[in-house]
């Protein structure tokens, strides 16, 4: 079934460009202003909405907020069309409920690619929302009798036996379930970055905000959103309780402990990966050197030295293996049994 895309724009040229760009890819429905667009969205339930920012009477931000506040349309991804590219406009669009942003004039292939990403995001969000709702009650029951710092300590304990980003993200996101907070976390691991969300999928605009604010202040606040930055991890909290000053302050005191522990774990994972790579390179270099030495001695007829190297080969191999074993032992994280034997005081 073809995707249905609703375009809300007062510019006929934009409607023509969208129709051309999505020809054969999606069925395009057109609306020339915000009021008509809202009615079309409720009637046709499109997969994606393309929404112009600057329109007379009712601008794109107002239209977006109304669509997101309506149960019939709140789950439809919205892609803003705008002639402005500054961060302030993007944040304003995000606060209104937009899922992505594209700058006019846009290329046809870029528009098609962004729509494809948003469509996949919508499908994935539906699947994950069902799983999250099923798991949330279990998580809340398991955590209600625990204090905040006790849960941080448990996260630290669990992280000792975590060896990959997916497992680390599951433990990290589980921390926020009893608080009913919607969060997106970014792991800055070596030369790559990965994003994870606890409710549905992380939208492209959320990823872009985290990337742009990665090297910003420790706390970045806008409306009821907060970004907390550490060198290896950044956290976007989408619904901070700004109306409850006590709870708001408690969270801002608590979350740095969690992120500091996560940052240390990510750094440890990088160190372990580097040590294992060094061990492999050392072994390869040792074997290459030994092979080259034997070849040169044989080529120059150094029979006595050749016999000496051959007789010492077993000892050299033993030394090599011991060195590699030492490096690998240093790089390997502790086992779950070792972790569980430590006390909470030792862990924190």
C-alpha positions as CSV (number, residue, x, y, z in Angstrom):
1,X,0.0,0.0,0.0
2,X,1.4,3.4,-1.0
3,X,2.2,5.9,1.7
4,X,-0.3,8.8,2.1
5,X,1.4,12.3,2.5
6,X,-0.6,15.4,3.4
7,X,1.1,18.7,2.2
8,X,-0.1,21.9,4.0
9,X,1.3,24.9,2.3
10,X,0.0,28.2,0.9
11,X,2.5,28.1,-2.0
12,X,1.3,26.2,-5.2
13,X,4.9,25.8,-6.3
14,X,5.7,23.7,-3.2
15,X,2.7,21.5,-3.9
16,X,3.9,20.9,-7.4
17,X,7.5,20.1,-6.2
18,X,6.2,17.6,-3.6
19,X,4.0,15.9,-6.2
20,X,6.9,15.5,-8.5
21,X,9.3,14.3,-5.8
22,X,6.9,11.7,-4.5
23,X,5.5,10.5,-7.8
24,X,5.2,6.7,-7.7
25,X,6.3,6.7,-4.0
26,X,3.3,8.2,-2.2
27,X,-0.2,9.4,-2.6
28,X,-0.1,13.2,-2.0
29,X,-3.1,15.1,-0.5
30,X,-3.1,18.9,-0.7
31,X,-4.2,21.6,1.7
32,X,-3.6,25.4,1.0
33,X,-3.9,26.6,4.7
34,X,-3.8,25.4,8.3
35,X,-7.5,25.1,8.9
36,X,-8.0,23.0,5.7
37,X,-4.9,20.9,6.6
38,X,-6.3,20.0,10.0
39,X,-9.6,18.9,8.5
40,X,-7.8,16.8,5.8
41,X,-5.6,15.2,8.5
42,X,-8.6,14.1,10.5
43,X,-10.4,12.8,7.5
44,X,-7.6,10.9,5.6
45,X,-5.3,10.0,8.5
46,X,-2.1,10.4,6.4
47,X,1.1,8.5,7.2
48,X,3.1,11.8,7.2
49,X,2.3,15.5,7.1
50,X,4.5,18.1,5.3
51,X,3.8,21.4,7.0
52,X,4.9,24.9,6.0
53,X,6.0,27.1,8.8
54,X,5.0,30.6,7.5
55,X,1.4,30.7,6.5
56,X,-1.2,33.5,6.9
57,X,-3.8,33.4,9.7
58,X,-2.6,30.1,11.3
59,X,1.1,29.4,11.1
60,X,2.8,26.0,11.0
61,X,3.6,26.0,14.7
62,X,-0.1,26.6,15.7
63,X,-1.2,23.9,13.2
64,X,1.4,21.4,14.6
65,X,0.3,22.0,18.2
66,X,-3.4,21.5,17.3
67,X,-2.6,18.3,15.4
68,X,-0.5,16.9,18.3
69,X,-3.2,17.7,20.8
70,X,-5.9,15.8,18.8
71,X,-6.1,12.1,19.6
72,X,-7.0,11.4,15.9
73,X,-3.8,13.0,14.6
74,X,-1.3,13.1,17.4
75,X,0.6,10.0,16.2
76,X,1.2,11.3,12.7
77,X,4.9,12.3,12.1
78,X,5.2,16.0,11.0
79,X,8.0,17.3,8.7
80,X,8.3,21.1,8.8
81,X,9.1,23.0,5.6
82,X,11.0,26.2,6.3
83,X,13.2,28.8,4.7
84,X,15.1,29.3,8.0
85,X,17.9,27.0,9.1
86,X,18.9,28.4,12.5
87,X,18.9,26.3,15.7
88,X,16.3,28.5,17.4
89,X,13.7,27.8,14.7
90,X,14.4,24.0,14.9
91,X,14.0,24.1,18.7
92,X,10.7,26.0,18.3
93,X,9.5,23.4,15.8
94,X,10.5,20.6,18.0
95,X,8.7,22.2,21.0
96,X,5.6,22.4,18.8
97,X,5.7,18.7,18.2
98,X,7.6,18.4,14.8
99,X,9.5,15.2,14.1
100,X,11.8,16.5,11.4
101,X,12.8,19.7,9.6
102,X,13.8,20.3,6.0
103,X,15.0,23.6,4.5
104,X,13.5,25.2,1.4
105,X,14.5,24.9,-1.4
106,X,14.9,21.2,-1.0
107,X,16.1,18.5,-3.3
108,X,13.6,15.8,-4.4
109,X,15.8,12.9,-3.3
110,X,16.3,14.5,0.1
111,X,12.6,14.9,0.6
112,X,11.9,11.3,-0.4
113,X,14.6,10.0,1.9
114,X,13.4,12.0,4.9
115,X,9.8,10.8,4.3
116,X,11.0,7.2,4.1
117,X,12.9,7.7,7.4
118,X,9.8,9.2,9.1
119,X,7.6,6.4,7.8
120,X,9.9,3.8,9.2
121,X,10.0,5.8,12.5
122,X,6.2,5.7,12.7
123,X,6.1,1.9,12.1
124,X,8.8,1.3,14.6
125,X,7.2,3.6,17.2
126,X,3.9,1.6,17.0
127,X,5.8,-1.7,17.6
128,X,7.9,-0.3,20.5
129,X,5.0,1.4,22.2
130,X,3.2,-1.9,22.6
131,X,6.3,-3.5,24.1
132,X,6.9,-0.6,26.4
133,X,3.4,-0.5,27.7
134,X,3.6,-4.2,28.5
135,X,6.9,-3.9,30.3
136,X,6.2,-0.7,32.1
137,X,4.0,-2.1,34.8
138,X,6.5,-4.8,35.6
139,X,9.3,-2.2,35.8
140,X,7.3,0.0,38.1
141,X,6.5,-2.8,40.5
142,X,10.1,-3.8,40.7
143,X,11.4,-0.3,41.4
144,X,8.8,1.3,43.7
145,X,10.5,0.0,46.9
146,X,13.9,1.3,45.9
147,X,15.5,4.7,46.5
148,X,17.0,6.7,43.8
149,X,20.6,6.2,44.7
150,X,20.0,2.5,45.3
151,X,18.8,2.2,41.7
152,X,21.9,4.1,40.5
153,X,24.1,1.7,42.4
154,X,22.2,-1.2,40.9
155,X,22.8,0.3,37.5
156,X,26.5,0.5,38.2
157,X,26.5,-3.1,39.3
158,X,24.7,-4.2,36.2
159,X,27.1,-2.2,34.0
160,X,30.1,-4.3,35.2
161,X,28.7,-7.3,33.3
162,X,27.6,-5.3,30.2
163,X,29.8,-5.6,27.2
164,X,27.8,-3.9,24.4
165,X,25.9,-0.7,23.8
166,X,22.5,-2.3,23.3
167,X,22.6,-4.0,26.7
168,X,23.9,-0.8,28.3
169,X,21.1,1.2,26.8
170,X,18.4,-1.2,28.1
171,X,19.7,-0.9,31.6
172,X,20.1,2.8,31.3
173,X,16.6,3.4,29.9
174,X,15.0,1.1,32.4
175,X,16.1,3.5,35.1
176,X,13.6,6.2,33.9
177,X,10.5,4.0,33.7
178,X,9.2,4.4,37.2
179,X,9.5,8.2,36.8
180,X,7.4,8.3,33.7
181,X,10.0,10.3,31.8
182,X,10.4,10.3,28.1
183,X,14.1,10.2,27.3
184,X,16.5,9.8,24.4
185,X,20.1,8.9,25.1
186,X,23.1,9.2,22.8
187,X,26.3,7.2,23.2
188,X,29.4,8.8,21.8
189,X,31.4,5.6,21.4
190,X,34.8,5.9,19.7
191,X,34.2,7.5,16.3
192,X,30.5,6.5,16.2
193,X,27.2,7.6,17.8
194,X,24.1,5.6,18.6
195,X,20.7,6.8,19.8
196,X,18.2,4.9,22.0
197,X,14.7,6.0,23.2
198,X,12.6,4.5,26.0
199,X,9.2,5.3,24.4
200,X,9.0,4.5,20.7
201,X,11.8,5.4,18.3
202,X,14.0,8.5,18.4
203,X,13.0,10.9,15.7
204,X,15.5,12.6,13.4
205,X,15.1,16.1,15.0
206,X,15.8,14.6,18.5
207,X,19.0,13.1,17.1
208,X,20.0,16.4,15.5
209,X,19.4,18.4,18.7
210,X,21.6,16.0,20.6
211,X,24.3,16.2,18.0
212,X,24.2,20.0,17.9
213,X,24.3,20.3,21.7
214,X,26.9,17.6,22.3
215,X,29.7,20.0,23.1
216,X,27.4,22.6,24.8
217,X,26.9,23.2,28.5
218,X,26.5,20.4,31.0
219,X,22.7,21.3,31.3
220,X,20.8,22.7,28.3
221,X,17.2,23.7,29.2
222,X,14.4,24.7,26.8
223,X,10.8,24.7,27.9
224,X,10.2,21.3,29.6
225,X,13.1,19.7,27.9
226,X,16.6,19.2,29.3
227,X,19.8,17.9,27.7
228,X,22.6,16.7,30.0
229,X,26.0,16.3,28.4
230,X,29.0,14.2,29.3
231,X,32.0,13.4,27.0
232,X,30.7,9.9,26.2
233,X,26.9,10.2,26.7
234,X,24.2,12.8,26.3
235,X,20.6,12.6,27.6
236,X,17.5,14.4,26.3
237,X,14.6,14.4,28.8
238,X,11.5,15.5,27.0
239,X,9.1,16.1,29.9
240,X,10.9,17.4,32.9
241,X,8.5,18.4,35.7
242,X,9.0,22.1,35.5
243,X,5.8,22.8,37.5
244,X,7.2,20.8,40.5
245,X,10.3,22.7,41.6
246,X,11.2,20.1,44.3
247,X,11.0,17.1,41.9
248,X,12.7,19.1,39.2
249,X,15.6,19.9,41.5
250,X,15.8,16.3,42.7
251,X,16.1,15.0,39.1
252,X,18.8,17.5,38.3
253,X,20.8,16.4,41.3
254,X,20.2,12.7,40.6
255,X,20.8,12.2,36.9
256,X,24.4,13.4,36.8
257,X,25.3,10.4,39.0
258,X,23.8,8.1,36.5
259,X,25.4,9.8,33.5
260,X,28.8,9.9,35.2
261,X,28.7,6.2,35.8
262,X,27.6,5.6,32.2
263,X,30.3,7.9,30.9
264,X,32.9,5.9,32.9
265,X,31.5,2.6,31.6
266,X,31.7,3.8,28.0
267,X,35.3,5.0,28.5
268,X,36.1,1.6,30.0
269,X,34.6,-0.2,27.0
270,X,36.7,1.9,24.7
271,X,39.8,1.1,26.7
272,X,39.0,-2.6,26.6
273,X,38.5,-2.5,22.8
274,X,41.8,-0.7,22.3
275,X,43.7,-3.1,24.5
276,X,42.3,-6.1,22.7
277,X,43.2,-4.5,19.4
278,X,46.7,-3.9,20.7
279,X,47.0,-7.5,21.8
280,X,46.1,-8.7,18.3
281,X,48.5,-6.3,16.6
282,X,51.3,-7.3,19.0
283,X,50.8,-11.0,18.3
284,X,50.8,-10.4,14.5
285,X,53.9,-8.2,14.7
286,X,55.7,-10.8,16.9
287,X,55.0,-13.6,14.4
288,X,56.0,-11.4,11.4
289,X,59.3,-10.5,13.1
290,X,60.1,-14.1,13.9
291,X,59.3,-15.2,10.3
292,X,61.4,-12.4,8.8
293,X,64.3,-13.2,11.1
294,X,64.2,-16.9,10.2
295,X,64.0,-16.1,6.4
296,X,67.0,-13.7,6.6
297,X,69.2,-16.1,8.5
298,X,68.3,-18.9,6.1
299,X,69.0,-16.7,3.1
300,X,72.5,-15.7,4.4
301,X,73.4,-19.2,5.4
302,X,73.6,-18.4,9.1
303,X,73.2,-22.1,10.1
304,X,74.5,-21.7,13.7
305,X,72.2,-18.7,14.4
306,X,69.3,-20.4,12.7
307,X,69.7,-23.4,14.9
308,X,69.9,-21.2,18.0
309,X,66.7,-19.3,17.0
310,X,65.0,-22.6,16.3
311,X,65.9,-24.0,19.7
312,X,64.7,-20.9,21.5
313,X,61.5,-20.8,19.5
314,X,59.4,-22.5,22.1
315,X,60.5,-20.1,24.8
316,X,59.9,-17.1,22.6
317,X,56.4,-18.4,21.8
318,X,55.7,-18.9,25.5
319,X,56.7,-15.4,26.3
320,X,54.6,-14.0,23.4
321,X,51.5,-16.0,24.6
322,X,52.0,-14.8,28.2
323,X,52.2,-11.2,27.1
324,X,49.1,-11.4,25.0
325,X,47.2,-13.3,27.8
326,X,48.2,-10.5,30.2
327,X,46.9,-7.8,27.9
328,X,43.6,-9.7,27.2
329,X,43.1,-10.2,30.9
330,X,43.6,-6.5,31.5
331,X,41.1,-5.7,28.8
332,X,38.3,-8.1,29.8
333,X,35.6,-6.7,32.1
334,X,34.9,-8.5,35.3
335,X,32.4,-11.4,35.3
336,X,28.9,-11.3,36.7
337,X,30.0,-13.5,39.6
338,X,32.8,-11.0,40.5
339,X,30.4,-8.1,40.3
340,X,27.8,-9.7,42.5
341,X,30.3,-10.3,45.2
342,X,30.9,-6.6,45.7
343,X,28.9,-4.5,48.1
344,X,27.0,-1.4,47.2
345,X,29.6,0.7,49.0
346,X,32.4,-0.8,46.9
347,X,30.4,-0.4,43.7
348,X,29.8,3.3,44.1
